[in-house]
Amino acid sequence: MSSDFLYPPRPANVGRGFHCLAVPLFSLLLVFNTAAIALILALSCTLQAGRWLLARLPGMTALGGWLVASYHRLLQPLANRLLKDPRDEPILAAAISLGLTAGPVFIAQLWLKEISWPLVLSFYACVYGPNIRGFVRSFSAMHQEGHVPGGIFKRSSLLDRWVGNSFLYMFFAIPMGLIPHAAAHLQQHHRENAGPLDVYATARYDHASAWDFAVYMVREVMYQQFMVSPWLYFKSKHKRSQARAMVLGNLVHLALLVALALYSLPIAVLYMLVPWCASNFMMGVIHWSQHAFYGGQEDPKDWMYNTVTLLEKPVNILNEGYHACHHHWAVGHWSESPELFERLKPELAAAGSMVFRDLSVFDLFVLLMLRRFDTLAHKLDWWEPLSHAQKVQLLRRRVLPAPIAAHEDAHRQRLAKPRQAHQPQPARSVLGQP
C-alpha cells in the first residue's frame, strides 16, 4: 500500500483481487445474517411481551428482583474464593446462568439427535433472551473477561496462551456464534481507538443511512468476523503471536462446527451457524453504534469525539454504556466507570463527546436507521444549553462520515515536509502507521 494514505483504501489493506471476490460472497452472507437476526428478534420480542405481561401480575416484579438478588448473594462467596476480583461476581453469575439454561437444552438435543423445534427455540431463548438481554449480558461479560489478562479466575487459563482467549471468554462466545477475538479487541481496537487504522472503525459512513450500514456489513464486518482484517493488522505490525491467535480462533470455531456437522448437520446449522449469522449482524450494530458520531471530526485520532456514552436506565449491564470511559482506561474495572465518567466530564465536554440518557446500543441503532433525530434530541444530554432545534441540527451534522478527504490532504502535506527539507522519510508499515 502507498504511504500516501492515512485511511487504508480497503479493510486492513486486504488484496484488491481477494476483495473483489469476497464482497459478492459477503453480500450473499448478509442475506443469511439478516434472516437469522430477524428470526432471533421475533422470538426475543415475543419473550419480551410475555415478560411484560408477567410483570403486570401483582408482586411479580418484586419477586423477580428478590430472586435475582438472592442468586447473586448465593454466588458471592464462590466469587470471593475463585476470582481475582470479587467484584466480577456478575460475570461468574452470567456464565453459570448460561451453562444451566442453554447447556442442558443443547445436551438434550445431542441426545435426541433428531431436531426438536421446542429445544431449538428454547436454546435461542436462553442465549438471546427477552429484548436481547441474554445476548447483551453474555456479550458484556465476555467483553469484560477479555480485558483481564488471563481472565477473571485466579488460575489463568492455558487456552489464553495458545489462542489469545481464556476458557470463559470462549464459553460465552461459542453459544452466541462468535469466533473468539479477545486479542483483536484489546490489542487492535483499543490500540487504534476507532482511528484510521482501526479495522472496527466506521469513520467513512453516514450513521443514519441504512444503505451505508449494509455496505459496512459487507465491506468490513465480515472481514472482522472471519478475523481476516485483524490478522492482516497484526501481520503488518509483525505481532506473530496475535496474528496466530486470529488463525487459531478461526480453527477452534471451525473444528467445533465440523465436529458437530459430522454428528448431525441440522444441529450444526441450527445451533452454531444460525447464531453465528445472527451475531454477525449484532456485532455490526454494536460497532456502528458505539462510535457513531464522526461528522466534523478535526483530529482523526480523537476517539472522545466519536465515542458514545449511553446512560441506559433501568439496566446498564456491567456499565457497558460508559464506552468513552472504557476507551480512556481499557484495563480499568467496569464497576468504576460511573466515577470515572464524572472525573472525565471536562475532557469529554471539550471534545464534544456525545452522551445520551435512557438509550441502549440497540435503541440508538434503531433510531439512527429510522433517522429519528427528534427523538434522539430529547435523549441527548449536551454539555451546554441548546434548543431542541439546535440539538437536531447538531445530530444531523455529527452522524455524517468523518471528513476523510481533508484528513488525507493534511496527511499528505505532513509527508511532503521532510522531502521539501531533504530529510529522510520515516519508515512506515504497510498500514501507513509510523
N, C-alpha and C positions, 0 to 999 in steps of 0.2 A: 504493500500500500504506500501511496505517496505521503510524505511527511507534511504536505501542504494542507492536509485535512485535520481539523480538530475533532470532528464527529466522523466516525467510520461510515463510509457510504453504504455498507451492508453490515448486519449484526456481527460484531467482533471480526470484521473483515473476512467473513466466510467467502470462499471462492465464487467467482461470478458464475461459472458453469454449474457448480453444485447448487447455488442459489436458484438458478433458472429451473433446475429440475425439482428442487424442494418445494418451491412456492405453490405449484399446482397440486402437489400431494398434500401440502398443509391446508390448502383451500378445501379439498375434499374432507380432510380430517376435521376441519371446523364445522362441517355439517353434522358429523357424528358427535362432536363436542356439544353443539347446540341442542341436538336431540336428547343427549344424555342429561344435560343440566335441566332441560325442560321437564323430563320425567322426574328428576330429583326434586325440582321446585314444586311440581304439582303435589307430590307426596308430602313435602315439607309444609306447604300451605294448608293441606288437609289436616295434618297433625297439629298445626298452629290453631286452626279453627276448633279442633277438638279440645285443645288445651285452654282456649279462650272460654269455651262453653263450660268446661270443668271448673274453671276459676270463678264462674258465676254462682256455683253452689256455695251455700253458707259454710264458712270455716275451711274451705279447701285451700285457699291461698295461705292461710296461717299454718295449716297442716303441712303444706309443701315446704314452706320456709323452715318449719321445725325439723322436718326430715332431712333437709339439706344441711342445716346447721349441726344436727346430730351426727350425720355422716362425716362431716369434716372434723368434729370433735373426736370421733372414734379413731380417725386416721392420724390425728396429730401426734400421738405417742410413737406410732410407727415411723412417721416422718422425722421425728426427733432422733430416732435411732439409725435410720438408713440414709438420710440426706445430708449433703454438705451444709445446706442452709435450710433449717426447718420452715422458713417462710415459703418454701417451694411445695408445701403440702398440697395446694390446689393442683399442681402438675401431677403429683402422685395420685391424687383423687381422680383426675381425668383419665389417667392410664388404667386405674383399677375399674372405673366405670365402663370404659370402652371394652376392657377384657371380659368383664362379667356380663355384658349385653351382646355385643357383636360376636364375641368369641364363641359362646355356646351355639348361637344361630349358625355360624359357619361350620362348626364341628357337626351339627345335626345334618346340615346339607351334604357334607362329605360322607357321612354315614349312609344317608339315603341314596346319594349319587344322582338319582333322577331328580330333575329340577322341581322344587316346590315353590310356587309363586308366593305363598304366605311367608315362607322363610326368606325369599329374596327381598320382598318388601320390608320384612322385619329387619333384615341386615341394613338396608338403606336407612330405615328409620333410626336405628341405633347409631349409625355412623354420622348421619346428617342432622337428624332431629327436627323438632318443630322450628320453623323460621330459620333453618340452617344453623341453629345454635349448637348442635352437636359438632358440626364441622368447625365452627368458629372456636369452640372450646378445645378441640383436639389440635387445630392448627395453632392456636395461641400457645398451648402447652408445648407443642413440638418446636415452635419458634423460640420460646424462651429456653427450652432444653438445649437447642443448638447454639445458644450464646454462652453456655457454661462449658469451659474446656473439660473434656472427659465426661460431661453430663452431670446431672444433679446428684447422682448417688455417690456416696463416699468412696466406693470402689469403682475406679474408672473402667469403662467398657473396652475390652480388647478390640471390638469392632471399630472403635474410634481411630485406632492406629492403622487399621487396614483400609477402611473405606471412607474415613473422614466423617462418619456418622455414628453416634452412640446407639446402643441397642434400643433405648427408649425412644430416640428420635425415629428410628426405623419402625418401631412398633406403632407409633402414631401415623407415620407416612403411608405404610403399605395398605391399611384398610381404606384410606382416603384415595388410594390410587396414585400417590405421589412418588416419583423417583427421589430417593433421599438426596438432599442437596445442601447439607449444613455448611460445608466448606464454601460452596458458591455463594451462599447468602452472606456469610460472615466475612469472608476474605475477598469477595468481589464486590457485592452490592454495598457493603458498609465501608469498603476501602474507597470506592469511587463516588459514593453518596449521591446517586442519581445524576451524576455529571455526564459529560460527553462520552466517556469510556465505559459507563455502567451498562452492562448488557440487559439490565432490567428496567432501564430508564424509558420514559415516554415523552421526551422533550419535543420530538418532531411532530406531535399530533395535537389536533383540536380535541380537547377532552369533553366537549359537548356534542361530538359527532359520532353517531353510531357507525357510520362508514369508516371513520378513522379507527375506531375500536376494532372493527373487523379486520382492517389492514394490519393493525398492530398484532392481533392474534395470529394472523397468517405469516406476517413478515418476521416477527420477533418471538412471540410467546412459545411457538412450537420449538424453536431453537433452544429456548431456555429449558423447556420441559424435557427435551431429549438430552440436555446437558451439553449440547454442541457449542453454543456461544460461550458458556463458562469455561469449557475445555480449551477453546481457542484463546481465550483471555489468559488463562494460566500458562498455556504453552508459550504465548508471546512473552510472558514475564519470566520464563524459564523456571517456573514453580512446578517441578515434576511431581511432587507428592500430591499437590492439589489437583493437578491435571489427571493423575492416576485415580484419584478419588472419584472424579467425574465418570471415568470409564467404569470403575468398579461399581458405582451406584447404579449405572445402567445395567451392568451384567447381573447384579443381585436381583433387580426387579425383573429382568428378562428371564433369569433362571427360575424364579418363582412362578412366573406366568407360564413358561414352557412345562414345568413340572405339573402344574395344575391342569394345563391343557391336555397333557398325556393321560392324566387321570380322568378328566371329563372336560371336553371343550366347552360345553354350555356353562359349566360352573366357572371356568376361567373367564369367559366373556362377561357373565353377569356379575361376578364377584371381584374381578380385577380390571377388566377392560372398560366396562361402563363407568366405574368410579374414576378410573384414570381419565377418561374423556371428560367427565363432569368436572373433575378437579383442574384440568387444563383451563377450562373456562373460568373457574373460580379464581385461579391464580392470576389470570389476565385481569380480572376485575380488581383484585387486591392491589396489584402493581399499578394499575391505571388510577385507582382512587387515592392511594396513599401519597402519590406525588402528582397532583392533578393541576397545578397552577403555575405553569412555566411562562405564561404570556407576559411580555415586558421585562423578562429577567435580564439584567445587565451583565452580571457575572455568571458565566456558565457553570461554575462550581459552587454557587451559593445555594446549598441544599435547604437552608432555612426558608428561602423564598418559595420553593416549590413543594415543600413537605407540609402535609396537612395534620392538624391536631383535631381529633374528634372527641369531644367530651360527651360521650354517649350515656344516656340515662334510660332506664334504671340500671342497666348492666354494661360494664366496660370490662370484659374478661381479661384478667391479668394486665390491666391498664394498657391494652393494645392501642387505644385511641391516642395515647401520648406519643405519637410517632416521631415528632420533632425531637422530643426528649430522648427517645431511643437512639436516634441518629447522633445526637450530641454525645451520648455516653452509652455506647453499644454494649459495654460489659457491666453497666450498672444494673442493680437489681430492679426488677419490674415494680416492686412494691414502693420504691422511692420516686417513681415518676411524677406523681402529683406534686410532691415537694419540690422536685427539680423544675417542674413547669413554672412554679411561682418564682423561682430564682432566675429563670431564663426569660421571663416576660419582657424585660427591657431589650434584650437582644432580638427576640422574636418580633417585637414591635418595630424595631429599627429595620429589620429585614423585610417587613411586610408579610410575615408568615400568616397563613390562613387558619383560623380557629372557628369551629362550628360546635354548637351545642345540640344535644338530643338527636344526633345522627350516628348511624353505624356506617361502616365502609360500604355496605351494600345499599343502604339508603342513599348515600351520596352518589353512588354509581347510577342508580335508577333515576335520580333527579337530574343528573348531568345528561343522561341519554335522552330524557324527556325534555331537556332544556327548560327546566322549571327554575329559572333564575329568581323568580319572585319568591318561591318557597325557600330557596337557598338563602336569599337575602334576609328572610326572617330568622334563619338559623345562624347566620354569620355573626360572630362575636368580634367586631372590629376594634382596633386599638384606639381609635379616636371617633368622636361623634360624626356620623354620616346619616344623611337622609336615606329613606328606603330606595329612592330612585338612584342615588349615588352608589348604594351597595350593589344594585342590579347592574349598573354600568361597570363597576369595578369587577364584578364576577364575569361579565361578558368579555372583558379585556383579559382577565387572568387565565381563562380556560384556553386561550389561543396557544398555538405552538410557541416554543422559545424562538427568539429572533436568531435562528441558526446562521442565516446569511451574514448578519452583522458580526456574529461571533467568529465566523470563518474569516471575514475580512480583517478583523483585528488580529486574529491568529497569524495570518499571512504577513501582516505588517510587522509583527514581532519577529517572525522568522527571517524577514528581509533585513532587519537591522544589523545582525552580525555580518552578513555578506557585504553590506554597504561599508562597514567599518573594517572589512577584510579580516574578520575574526573567524576562527574555525566554528563550524556549525556543531552544536551539541549533539551527541549520539542520541538517537531516538529508537524506540521499539517499533515493531510492526504495527502496533496500535496507535502510534503517534503520541505516546506518553513520554515526557522527558525522563 
